[in-house]
Amino acid sequence: MSKKSRKTNSRTLAIVGLCILLVLTLCSGFLGVRGLKLDGRGLYRLLPWIPTSDAKNWPESLSLGLDLRGGVYVEYSAEQPKDIEGSYDALMDGTVAVIQQRLTDKGYPESTVQKINNGTGIRVEIPDVTDPQAVLDLIGTPAELSFRGPDGVEFMTGKQVQTAAYLYADGDHQVAFKLNGEGAKLFADMTAKSVGQKIAIYLDDQELISPTVQSVIPDGSGVINNMGSEDRAKTIAAQIQSGALPLVLTQQKVDTVSATLGDEALTTSIRAAFFGILLVVLIMLLRYRLNGVVATWALAIYIILLFFLIAVLPGIQLTLPGLAGIVLGIGMAVDANVIIYERFNEELRAGRPAKAAVRAGFRNAMSAILDANITTLIAAIVLLIYGTGSVQGFAKTLLLGVIVSMFTAIVITRWIMNIFVNLGAVKSTLYCGTKVKEEQK
């Protein structure tokens, strides 16, 4: 194959790759915008392309925090009664699991329940609440554990349970439990006449598990085997433990966030981000010319990838601080591009060919990009570990944003720049506005 033919094939592949990336970017971007249902409102109808949104129009796949959606925020202190035995941490984990399950069963699946104050308190956030007092009453109700025989009749309650814990033995995930004297007698009588049948355990009238009795359990110490997974076994153990030994919750703080306030905050945040991105794009186009187009394209891909990951990864809620983390991540993505383009322009001015300038520019910029992003990653991880609530929301989006920005800067930006170079965009005036000596000759 001749040199001319290889060059033609290279250009053809570059055009095909560029077209595919463009179509994917436009399609995914269009779907994202349609999902946001962007429109113009109020005075902004004079400029209908300015985006606004509210919590109801936000895509269902993106979970919004309490400050954007509105709802109830409550904090509890948790105290272990003196007459109750067992690990405080296990009781706390069980209490958290029970509250979360209650809220889910009552139609609040997006609520969040987590420990605070070094594990001595509980914070509950419930979005879209119309009757806050009913929800608070639901949280404060003691857990009710019930053991029911094959006939469905209760024969024992959680008061007879002393401990319940996760156990791994013989390659099987299990739940080991121990009953008090009264419970041991009741359980021995029931298992004696229920061998080969099921005994169901209920928590707040919801069935937790219904194991089959394999033999008589005379001493009140038994094992529930074949739990399937470690997570399921630990959850069931915590729920049985909490039903038997509930902590005393004392309400310390309660606050109601208006949905209207959340909508206004969301709309304001979107407008601010929109104008900030627009300003950055204009500066990049004016300063770096063709590379400004590359940066804009890479930035669009960054935003699409970031929101896609926020939508699919569990445990991430968008809050006002979280949106701030996203905007900060956008700034860091642009900052990486600026470092790359400056190194690239330096190589062009030194007389290097465009393809060699791309390689050298990325090589020289890599250390600065890694140093800046690694320090931010460390800060985000520290905030994620030691922060709570909205601080964690900021840390999660910042951490994810930094990782995605490094990918788009190092991989996507480089790929697009190489495609443009392969298509013949090699003149230095396309990038830095200055002719180098070779071109002037």
N, C-alpha and C positions, 0 to 999 in steps of 0.2 A: 504493500500500500504506500502510495506516494505521500510526501509531506503535506501536500495540498489537500489530499483526501482525508488524512488524519485530522487536519485543522478543521475541515468542513464537518466531520463527524463530531469533533469536540464541540463545535458551536451548536450543532443540532441537539446534542445531549444537554447542553447548557440551556438552550431555549425551552426544551421539553421540561427540564427540571424546574426552571423558573415559572413556567406556566402552571405546572402542577401545584407548586407552593403557593402561587397567587390565588388559584381557585380554592385551595383548602383554606387559605387565610380569609378570603372574602366570604366563603360559605359559613365557616365557623363564626366569623365576626357578625354576619347577618343574623344567624340563629341566636347569638348572644344578645344582640340589640333587640330582636323581636321578643326574646324572653323577658327583657327588662321593660318592654312596652313604653319606650321613651316617647315623650311628647312635649309640647310647649304649653305653658300655663301663664295666666296673669299677664304682666307686662312682657314676659318673655315670648308671648305669641308674635311679637314683632320679629323675633329670631327663632323660628320654630325648630331649628336644628339643635338648640341648646337642650340637653337631656334633663329630664326630671323623673322622679320615680317615687313610689311610696311602698310601704311594707306589703300591701295587698298585691301590688303589681310585680313584686320581686319574684324571680323564679323560685319555685317550690324546692328545687334541688339545693338552693343556697340557704342555709340556716342563718336566720338573723338573731342577734342577741337582744337582750331585754331593752337596752337603750334605744334600739331602732324599731322594735316591734311593739313595745309597750307590754305591761303585765305587772306581776307582783314579785318583789324581791324581799326575802326574809332570812334572818340569821338566828340561829339557836345556839345556846350553850348546852352541852350534853354532860350529864352527871350520872355516875353509876351508884345505885342505892347500896348501902352498906350490907344489906342482907342478901345481896346477889353475888354469886361466885362467877368466875370466868374472866377471860382476858378483856381488858377495856378496849383494846384495838379491834379485837374480833367483834365485840358488841357494837362498836362504832361502824365497822364495815357492814355488819348486818343491818343496822339501823338505816344507813345510807341506801342499801339495796332495797329495803322494804319501802322506804319513802319513794324511791324512784319507780318501783313496781306499782305502787298505789297510784301515783300520778299518771303513769302510762295506762293503767287499766281504766282510769276515770276520764280518759280522753285528752291527756296532756303529754303526748310522747316526746315533745321537743323540750320539755323541762330539763333542767340540769340540777343535780344534787352533788355536792362535793364537800370534803372536809376542809376546815379552815383553822387558823390559830393553833398550828402544830398538832392538829388532830383532836382538839378539844371542843370544837364547834362544827356546826353544819350550816352551809349556805344553800338556799333553794331559790332558783329562778324559774318562774313559770310565765311564759309569754301568752298573750291573747286570753287573759283572764277577764271574765265579765262579772264574776262574783268572788272577790278576793277573800271574804270571810269564810265562805264555804270551802275554799281550797285550804285555808289555814286550819280550819277544823279537821279537814281530812288528814293533814300532815300530823296534827297533834294527837290523833286517836291512837291509843296503844295497839301494838300488833297483836292479833289473835291467832294463835296456832292451835290447830285441831287435828287429832288423830281419829280416823274413822275406819271401822271394820268393814268386812266385805259387804255387809248389808247397808253401808252408808251412814250408820249411826255413830255418833261421837262417843268414844270410850275414854279419851284422855286429852288433856290440853297441854299447852306449852309450860304450864307451871310445874309439871313433873319432869321437865327436861333440865339436866344440869349442864351438859356441854354437848357441842356438835362441832366437828372439825374435819378438815380435808385430810384424806389418807391415801397414800399411794403404796400399793402392795401387790406383788406378783403380777406386775405389768398392768394393773387395773386401777383406775381412778375411783375412789370410794369416799363415802361419808361415814365417819365413826361417831356414834352418839352414846351418851350415858344418861340414865334416868335416876331419879331419887328413889327412895324406898317405896313410896306409894306408887310411883310410875312403874317400877320394876315388877311389882305384883300385878298391876293392871295389864302390862304388856305381856307378861308371862301367860296370864290367863287367855288373852286374845290370840297370841301366837300358837298356843297349844291347840286351839280349835280352828285355826285358820291356815294350817300348813297347806301349801299349794295354791293359796288364794292371795288376793291383794289387800294390803292395808294402805289407805291413802292418807297423805299428809296435806292439810290445807292451811293456807295463810290468808287471813282476811277473806275467807270463802272462795279463794282461788286455789285450785289444786297445784301443789308444788311437784309432787311425785307420788307414784303408787307402786312401790316395790312388791314383789311376790315373796311371801313367807316361805323360806326354805327349811327352817327347823325351829323348834321351840327356843325362845330366848329367855332363860330363867332368871338371869342376874341383872337385867337392865342395861347391859352393855352389848350393843349390836353394831353391825356394819351394813350399809346400803351399797352394794357393788354395782358394777356395770353402768357407771354414770356417763360413760362416753368420752368425756373430755375433762381436763383439769379445771377449766373455767367454769363449766357447769357444776362440777362437784363442789368447788369453792363457793359458788353462788348459793347453791342449795344449803350447804353447811352454814353459811352466814345467815341465811333467811331462817333456818330452824333455830339457830342460836339467838337471833334477835327476837324471834317470836317468843322464845322461852325467857329471855333475860333482856327486856327492853330497857334502854336508857331513858332517863328522865330528861325531856327537852324543855328548856326554858327560853321563851322568845325574847331576844335581845333587841332586834331591830326589824322593822317592816316598812316597806316603802312601795308605793304604787307609781308606775311610770305611765304617763298618758300615751296612748297610741298616736295621738295627734302630734305630740312633741317628738316622738320617734320618727314619724313621717317627715316632719320639717327638718330634723337633723339629717335624715337620709338624703333628702333632696338637696340640702345645702352642701353636704359632703360630695355628692355626685357632681354638682356644678363646679365646686372648687377643684375637684380632681380633673374635670373636663378642661377647664380653662388653664390649669397648670400644665397638663399634657400638651394642649394646643400651643402654649407659649414655648415649651421645650422643643416641640417639633419645628416651629418656625426658626428658632435660634439654630438648631442643628442643620436645617436646610440652608440657611444663609451662611453659616460658618464652614460647613463641610461639603456643600454641594451634593454630588452624587452619593457620597457616603452619608449625607444627611437623609437621603431617600432610604438607604440601607438601614440606618438607625431607626427611622420611622417604621419601616417594615418589621424589623426585629422587635421593636417596642410593641407593635400590635400583636405579634405572636406571643410575646411575653405576657401581655394582659390576658389573652385568650387562654394560654396554658395555666396561668395562675388561678383564674376563676374556675377553670375546669377541675383543677386539683382541689380547690376549696370545696367544690360541689361533691366530689367523689370520696375524698378522704374523711373518715369518721372523726368526730370530736372537734371540728372546727366551726365556730360560729362567728359570723361577721358582726362586729360591734364598732362603735365609733373609734376607739383606739385601734381596732383591727383594720379599719379603713385607713387610718393614719399609717399603719405598718405597710399597707399596700402601696400607698403613695410614696412612702420612703423607699420601698423596694424599687419602684419605678425610677426614682432619682438615682439609685445605685446602679440600675441597669444602664441608664444614660451615661453615668459617670464612667463605667467600664468602656463604653463605646468611645467616649471622649479620649480616654487614655490610648486606646487602640488607634484611633484616627490621627492623633498627634504623632505617635510613633511612625505610623504609616506615611504621613506627610513629610516627616523628617527624612525618611528613607528616599522618598521621591525627590526631594530637594537635593539630596546627596548624589542623585543621578542613577539610582537603581531602577531597573524595569519594574513595571507595576506588579507583576506576579511575584517577583523577588521581594518587593516592598511589602506585599501582604504577609509573606512568611516572616520577614524580619520584624515587621511592625507587631505582629502577634507575639513573637518570641520575646521582644523587648518589653512588651506591655504586660506579659503574663505575671511576673513577680509582683508588680504593683497591684494588679487586679486581685491576686490571691491574698496579698497582705491585707488589703482593705476589706475584702469580703470575709476572711477568716476572723478578723477581730469583731466584725459585726455578728457573725455566727456565734461566737463565744458569748457576746453580750446577750443575744437572743436566747441562747440555751440557759444562761444563768437566770434570766427573767422568767423563763418557762418553768424552771425548777423551783425557784423561790417565790415567784409572784403568785398572785391569786386574782380571780375574777377578770376584770378588764385588762389587767396587766398581762395575764396569760394570753388573752385574745390578741393583744398587740404583738406579743412574742411569737405566737404561732404564725400569724400572717407575715411578720418580718422574716422569720426563719425560712418559711416556704418561699417568700419573695426573693430572698438572697440566693437560694439554691437555683430557682428558675432563672434569675437574672444572669447568674454565672453560665448556665447552660446556653441561654440565648446569645450572650455576648461571645462566648468562646466557640460555640458550634454553629449557631444559625447565622450570626453576623459574618463569620469567616466564610461560610459556604456561599452566602449571597455575594460577598465581595469577589470571591473567586469566579463565580458565574459571570458577573459583569466584566471582569478582566478577560475571561475566555471569549466573551462576546465582542471584544475589541475596544472596550473602554479603558484605554491605557494612557491617554494624555493626562499630564499632571494638572492641566487647567480644569479638568472635570472634578478634581478633588480639592486642590489647594489654591487655585487661581493664579499660580505662578508657573511660568515655563522654565523647565530645567535646561541646562546647557545643551544636552543632546537634542532636545526638541528644537531649540533655537537654531541649531546648526542645520 
